[in-house]
C-alpha cells in the first residue's frame, strides 16, 4: 500500500463518520414521494460534524469545506430522491449473483441503496475527510432533490445568479458505476410527431387524408435519420446515437379514415448534438418524407428544465486519472442519463460510485431487488477520500 493510500485509510479509520451506518439509516427514509425527511437527516448528519449546510429555495443541500478564495474548487454531487415504489431496508449476508459467479458478503437492500444513497454515503465520507485548517482547495457538497424527475435543483445550481458550482474545476457525480470512472453519457430527448389529415368514411378512403397511413413514411424517415450527411459521427466513447419510436396513438372509429395520429420518439444523443439541432434536423427529415397533404409538427415533451444532453470529459483530465488510480476501476461511459449533463458544460465531470445499474440476474437500480454491497461502499469511500485529498490538500 502506498504512503498516500495508507494515510487516507488511516483517516477513514479515525473519522467518526461511518458511511455504512449512514446508508442503513438513509435507506429507511423513504424519499420517492417526499425528500423532506431524508434531507433533514442529511442536514443533521452535516451539523453533527460541525458543518452548517444551506438549503436553497429549490431544495438543494449545499455545504463547503476549505477556503472561500481557494484556487482549486471540487464539487461533489448526487441526489436524495428515489423512484417509486419504496422498497424497505434490509441487511443480509446471503450474497448476490454478479459477473458470472456468486459473490458473498453483506449487502444493503432497499430503495436508494445503490441509486443513489450508497454513492451519497461515500461522497460524505470524502467530504468529512477534508480538514478545513489544512486544505488549500475548496470542496462543495451539492445534493439535489429531484434527479429522477425534472432536475430542477441541479439546473438551478448551475444557472443561478449565485451558483455555488459554476466555478468548479472538477465535478464528481455519485451514481452506481461499480467503482468505474465514467467520463461520458448519452443524452435523452423525447418528443411527439403529430400528423393531421382529414376524416372520411372508410368505404371511400380517397375522399379523406389518412394520418395513420402517413406513419409508414414517418417510420422510414426515423430508420434512416442517422444516415443523413450531417448526422452526428460515431462517438469514440458512446458509439452511435439512436432514435426509437415508442408510443403511437391515432384514429377514433374503426370505420373512419383517421384525421390524427401521434408518434412519440426517444432520442439517445451523442456529442456534439444538442436538443435544438436534433429538433431541426428531425423536422426537416420528416417534412421531406411525409406527403404534402398531411400536416406535420414535431414537439418536444414539455418540461421546465432542459433535457439532459449528451456530455463527455477527456479521459486524460486530472480528475479522471486521480480517481481511476485511487479506485482501480475502468474508465468508461455511463449507461444512463444523469445530472452530470448540467455540470459537464462548465467543468470536467465524472460519474462514480458503489453499486450497479444491473447484474447478471437483471436490473438492480430502480428494481425491487435493489441492493449495494457493503464492501463496495467502503471501497468507494476510501477511493473518494484519496481523490479529494489529492486534489485539495
Secondary structure by P-SEA (a helix, b strand, c coil): ccaaaaaaaaaaaaccccaaaaaaaaaaccccccaaaaaaaaaaaaaaacbbbbbcccbbbbbbcccccccbbbbbbbbccccccbbbbbbbccccccccccccccccccccccccaaaaaaaaaaaaacccccccbbbbbbbbccccccaaaaaaaacccccccccccbbbbbcccccbbbcbbbbbbbbbbbbbbbbccccccccccccccaaaaaaaaaaacccccccccccccccbbbbbbcbbbbbccccccccbbbbbbbbbccccccaaaaaaaaaaaaaacccccbbbbbbccccccccccccccccccaaaaaaaaaacbbbbbbcccccccccccccbbbbbbcccccccccccccccbbbbbaaaaaaaaaaaaaaaaaccc
